[in-house]
Amino acid sequence: MSKNNSSGCGCPGCAVVFLPGLVSLGVGTYHGYMDAQGIPHSKENLEWWLTYGPAAVQGGAGAVIGGFLGLAAGVQRLGSLGAIAVCTPVGTAIGAGVGGIKGGLETLVGYGIGYMVGSLAKS
């Protein structure tokens, strides 16, 4: 008998994938809106975090997840120390790259939306 999972997409890590994307989109939207309105950021470091923070956070999380997946693949598939030594850094690099690109693209889409809304609200 199969269990009917109607609470989401069916994957156990949906929140791990969905919530950082939503935060990246929101951060980008806020940044774009503030830029379109000509409102300066109150803190000096806030500009950096609004621009690069989501990509950095998702890239770091992707590196950790990818590293563990690479370690597991090296242990399970090949079982030698050489395989572990190769699979773990490869998984880390792939996870970091995918996470960073995902976070950057989500922030960029949010920025475009926020800038458009800010421009329309300004005029």
Secondary structure, DSSP 4 states (H G I P E B T S, - for coil): ------SSSS-TTHHHHHHHHHHHHHHHHHHHHHHHHTPPPSSTTHHHHHHHHHHHHHHHHHHHHHHHHHHHHIIIII-SHHHHHHHHHHHHHHHHHHHHHHHHHHHHHHHHHHHHHHHHHH-
